Amino acid sequence: MARTTSASATADTLAVRISRALADRIISGALEPGTRLRQDHVAAEFGASHVPVREAFQRLEAQGLAVSEPRRGVRVAAFDLREVREVAQMRAALEVLALRHAAPHLTRAMLDEAEEATRAGDNSPDVRSWEEANRRFHRLIVTPCGMPRLLAAIDDLHAASARFLFSAWRSDWESRTDHDHRAILAALRAGDVEEAEAVLRRHVQWIGSKPIPTASGGTRDAFSIIG
């Protein structure tokens, strides 16, 4: 029985490692929407049997990063403006809820750290470093809510936001000053939680668009949440 449990745990650990590696490639844009995820190729790359690979694919589907289609196998999920809006609205609802519960526990040191993350984002030379700094800011102001399931859901939404962002701005990134972050911090320091919530709600629902080249030689509009 102990050996069976150990083998199951090992397979689960490998499935998690595979799903995280593939998720990073999907989010970064290395694996584009519509790309087929071939079970045999992934198994060979990670030196795994098909069992943990199937589990990894299921994890990606649960995150909305992959879709399973009859007779077409598993592919990287595509997304459109409707999906971007859905994620933006979900982030607005959940992050405002988390901030409401976190605000009483935010210390001056926490807010200073969040301000530091904002400055790092303002000075980011590329979209990946900006996204990391931006995600750090948002995580810092909501983590004290002490609600792990809520925070896990928010993390998943930020992963989706990152995917939208990298799809549109893998190149030609321009540094920007995030006035909303500073307004949120100012409101929190002043004890005006309602104002902080209002700015945050508006902030995470701002959607930008950018034309990007397609494989056929044309262009398409890519949409992403810039917040």
Secondary structure, DSSP 4 states (H G I P E B T S, - for coil): -HHHHHHHHHHHHHHHHHHHHHHHHHHHTSS-TT-EE-HHHHHHHHT--HHHHHHHHHHHHHTTSEEEETTTEEEEPP--HHHHHHHHHHHHHHHHHHHHHHGGG--HHHHHHHHHHHHHHHT-SSHHHHHHHHHHHHHHHHGGG--HHHHHHHHHHHHHHHHHHHHH-SS-------HHHHHHHHHHHTT-HHHHHHHHHHHTT-EEEEEEE-TTS-EEEEEEE--
